[in-house]
Amino acid sequence: MSDIRVVIVDDDFAVAHVNRAFVDAQPGFVVVAEAHTGTDALTAIELHRPQLVLLDVYLPDLGGLDVLRRLRAAGDDVEVIAVTAARDLDTVRRARLLGVRHYLVKPFSGASLGERLGEVRRGIAADRATPTATLDQRAVDQVLGSATTRRATLPKGLSTVSLARVADGLAACDVDVSAAELAESLGMSRVSARRYLEHLVATGAAEVAPRYGSAGRPEHRYRMPSPRR
């Protein structure tokens, strides 16, 4: 297996330098670029086509999740390790919906980063396995466990990019909304919006409650979960 190409994205030059040195020291990894702004990150990723991005959430122009959202919208499924001081529930949830499976809160140890790098390497190796390969139980567990792609965790017919759009649209609403209302604002069908909303509810990323009108069936209203104190 060839070296995994990595782009380091962090607004702190010193942190980026330390992370670069650590990643370069790991067998099987090579850092191909550093970026310190969201715009530079998009340029570097487009130029070098890495397989892994160490991505800070707090950047001076585009936020790290905005960078990732643009990548997903362009069809880029690059693996991401979020390396950030952001630890609020909303940020973690949004990162997860955008396919982030590895999240390191600063400050973290070299051992923690090394562990995540190992998981990424095993996941990429599993993804490269030939479709006709026969897998033993350990290999199956690896593919379906920590090495599972975000796509594989979604029900058939749902996409990561559209899921992120629906989640972001719902988060932007000040009040609860129906599937039809959200669908209209996002330019998608009511049926599609409802499927994504129900998936968000099933995974705990959204809440639903019926609203009873004067007649007919109750209308389901969706919202992001209320912050827990």
Secondary structure, 3 states (H helix, E strand, C coil): CCCEEEEEECCCHHHHHHHHHHHHHCCCEEEEEEECCHHHHHHHHHHHCCCEEEECCCCCCCCHHHHHHHHHHCCCCCEEEEEECCCCHHHHHHHHHCCCCEEEECCCCHHHHHHHHHHHHHHHHHHCCCCCCCCCHHHHHHHHCCCCCHHHHCCCCCCHHHHHHHHHHHHCCCCCECHHHHHHHHCCCHHHHHHHHHHHHHCCCCEEEEECCCCCCCEEEEECCCCCC
